[in-house]
């Protein structure tokens, strides 16, 4: 596998909000994926947001990849795509009961009448 020419981040990338115990301990990423995200994550995020301008073909390909213009072509792009899906994707939330604040709105048999207890 050819060596990527993407600049490593100056500081390790950590997403404490979505992965409070780190990428390795999250159980969502392989060790290799976690290491790639930690080493290159800040650079990839800055390329994605436009804070950094691509300086070589690999960085340009990454920008094209996140823009949907080209398919994934390396493990770093695969790891970033997985990270984005897990960190920003919609999580499905299911509940066992209604969050109704007023039961009378949802139950035809419900009555607010006070009971006269004799």
ChimeraX attribute file (.defattr): number of C-alpha atoms within 10 A of each C-alpha:
attribute: neighborCount
match mode: 1-to-1
recipient: residues
	/A:1	5
	/A:2	5
	/A:3	7
	/A:4	13
	/A:5	11
	/A:6	18
	/A:7	16
	/A:8	17
	/A:9	17
	/A:10	10
	/A:11	12
	/A:12	15
	/A:13	21
	/A:14	17
	/A:15	15
	/A:16	10
	/A:17	9
	/A:18	14
	/A:19	17
	/A:20	11
	/A:21	12
	/A:22	16
	/A:23	24
	/A:24	17
	/A:25	13
	/A:26	13
	/A:27	11
	/A:28	14
	/A:29	16
	/A:30	14
	/A:31	13
	/A:32	13
	/A:33	21
	/A:34	22
	/A:35	18
	/A:36	20
	/A:37	27
	/A:38	20
	/A:39	19
	/A:40	20
	/A:41	24
	/A:42	19
	/A:43	23
	/A:44	26
	/A:45	15
	/A:46	14
	/A:47	18
	/A:48	18
	/A:49	11
	/A:50	11
	/A:51	11
	/A:52	13
	/A:53	13
	/A:54	19
	/A:55	11
	/A:56	11
	/A:57	12
	/A:58	17
	/A:59	20
	/A:60	14
	/A:61	18
	/A:62	25
	/A:63	21
	/A:64	15
	/A:65	17
	/A:66	18
	/A:67	11
	/A:68	10
	/A:69	11
	/A:70	12
	/A:71	14
	/A:72	18
	/A:73	12
	/A:74	14
	/A:75	14
	/A:76	21
	/A:77	21
	/A:78	14
	/A:79	21
	/A:80	22
	/A:81	15
	/A:82	16
	/A:83	22
	/A:84	12
	/A:85	12
	/A:86	14
	/A:87	14
	/A:88	10
	/A:89	10
	/A:90	8
	/A:91	9
	/A:92	5
	/A:93	5
	/A:94	6
	/A:95	6
	/A:96	5
	/A:97	6
	/A:98	8
	/A:99	8
	/A:100	9
	/A:101	8
	/A:102	8
	/A:103	14
	/A:104	12
	/A:105	9
	/A:106	11
	/A:107	9
	/A:108	8
	/A:109	7
	/A:110	10
	/A:111	10
	/A:112	7
	/A:113	6
	/A:114	6
	/A:115	7
	/A:116	5
	/A:117	4
	/A:118	3
